[in-house]
């Protein structure tokens, strides 16, 4: 059974930083592209950042230059380093693994940016 467990969310002041982690199990992590998505109240889920099996990355325009996605295949974990956080980054952040016809999601972790 594939499991994705996010951690690292919390409350942070504007301008602060957080590092999210998504630990995966039950599959061959290195075969999957991975990504972080977020959903704010009343809004649709949106892509934040993705990383391919070969570690090519893609970012939403709203987070470019502030967020960095990375992966550690030895730990089957994908990370999202978030710097210079803004109130509009407040959302539930979800981890995703994508491979062929398979798509797996974590349960989400809350990130709140507020003073």
C-alpha positions as a printed NumPy array, in Angstrom:
array([[  0.   ,   0.   ,   0.   ],
       [  1.404,   3.354,  -1.035],
       [  1.585,   5.937,   1.73 ],
       [  2.597,   9.578,   1.628],
       [  3.022,  11.414,   4.912],
       [  3.607,  15.166,   4.909],
       [  5.217,  17.043,   7.763],
       [  6.699,  20.44 ,   8.514],
       [  3.671,  22.679,   8.252],
       [  2.747,  25.234,  10.854],
       [  2.294,  28.904,  11.655],
       [  4.954,  31.319,  10.466],
       [  5.226,  35.083,  10.21 ],
       [  5.412,  36.819,   6.837],
       [  8.968,  36.665,   5.519],
       [  9.655,  33.469,   7.401],
       [ 10.599,  30.006,   6.174],
       [  9.317,  26.463,   6.443],
       [ 10.52 ,  23.157,   5.074],
       [  7.928,  20.57 ,   4.181],
       [  8.792,  16.903,   3.852],
       [  6.829,  14.061,   2.3  ],
       [  7.943,  10.603,   3.297],
       [  6.701,   7.864,   1.006],
       [  6.507,   4.096,   1.285],
       [  5.05 ,   1.146,  -0.53 ],
       [  6.413,   1.932,  -3.966],
       [  9.642,   2.515,  -5.852],
       [  9.964,   6.226,  -5.218],
       [ 12.637,   6.831,  -7.84 ],
       [ 10.258,   5.731, -10.61 ],
       [  7.8  ,   8.533,  -9.843],
       [  7.628,  12.225, -10.516],
       [  6.73 ,  14.11 ,  -7.347],
       [  5.032,  17.378,  -6.637],
       [  3.594,  19.758,  -4.098],
       [  0.144,  21.235,  -4.518],
       [ -1.864,  23.538,  -2.293],
       [ -5.453,  24.43 ,  -1.662],
       [ -6.564,  27.59 ,   0.069],
       [-10.071,  27.965,   1.525],
       [-12.614,  28.517,  -1.221],
       [-10.08 ,  27.929,  -3.98 ],
       [ -9.155,  25.053,  -6.248],
       [ -6.081,  22.966,  -5.651],
       [ -3.118,  24.349,  -7.568],
       [  0.326,  23.117,  -8.506],
       [  3.147,  24.645,  -6.488],
       [  6.186,  22.713,  -7.699],
       [  7.021,  19.445,  -9.399],
       [ 10.169,  17.387,  -9.828],
       [ 10.734,  14.602, -12.339],
       [ 12.543,  11.314, -11.843],
       [ 15.58 ,  13.044, -13.314],
       [ 15.173,  15.984, -10.912],
       [ 13.999,  18.536, -13.454],
       [ 11.838,  21.07 , -11.661],
       [  8.883,  23.267, -12.458],
       [  7.334,  26.013, -10.328],
       [  4.204,  28.079, -10.248],
       [  4.969,  31.687, -11.126],
       [  3.763,  32.795,  -7.706],
       [  6.515,  30.856,  -5.904],
       [  9.442,  31.096,  -8.312],
       [ 12.551,  32.339,  -6.569],
       [ 11.084,  31.675,  -3.13 ],
       [ 10.363,  27.917,  -3.043],
       [ 12.655,  25.017,  -3.87 ],
       [ 11.564,  21.431,  -4.45 ],
       [ 14.03 ,  18.583,  -4.035],
       [ 14.035,  14.836,  -3.647],
       [ 16.151,  12.254,  -1.858],
       [ 15.657,   8.889,  -3.516],
       [ 17.65 ,   7.131,  -0.777],
       [ 15.036,   8.287,   1.743],
       [ 12.018,   8.12 ,  -0.603],
       [ 11.263,  11.681,   0.429],
       [ 10.426,  14.882,  -1.399],
       [ 10.96 ,  18.295,   0.171],
       [  9.67 ,  21.813,  -0.315],
       [ 11.806,  24.619,   1.081],
       [  9.658,  27.725,   1.386],
       [ 11.313,  31.084,   1.975],
       [ 10.014,  34.648,   2.074],
       [  6.561,  33.353,   2.889],
       [  3.571,  35.59 ,   2.253],
       [  0.044,  35.512,   3.697],
       [ -1.213,  34.369,   0.302],
       [  0.856,  31.193,   0.698],
       [ -1.556,  30.099,   3.434],
       [ -3.109,  26.789,   2.387],
       [ -3.129,  23.068,   2.944],
       [ -0.127,  21.643,   1.118],
       [ -0.379,  18.205,  -0.454],
       [  2.312,  15.873,  -1.691],
       [  1.771,  13.919,  -4.912],
       [  3.483,  11.031,  -6.668],
       [  2.762,  10.552, -10.355],
       [  3.811,   7.598, -12.502],
       [  2.072,   6.283, -15.591],
       [ -1.578,   5.784, -14.703],
       [ -0.846,   5.945, -10.991],
       [ -1.33 ,   9.046,  -8.863],
       [ -1.026,   9.117,  -5.099],
       [ -1.758,  11.886,  -2.599],
       [ -0.866,  12.603,   0.979],
       [ -3.286,  13.832,   3.611],
       [ -1.986,  17.389,   3.553],
       [ -0.265,  19.694,   6.002],
       [ -1.487,  23.161,   6.979],
       [  0.724,  26.171,   6.343],
       [ -0.447,  29.454,   7.825],
       [  1.423,  32.691,   7.199],
       [  0.252,  35.386,   9.547],
       [  1.564,  38.006,  11.921]])
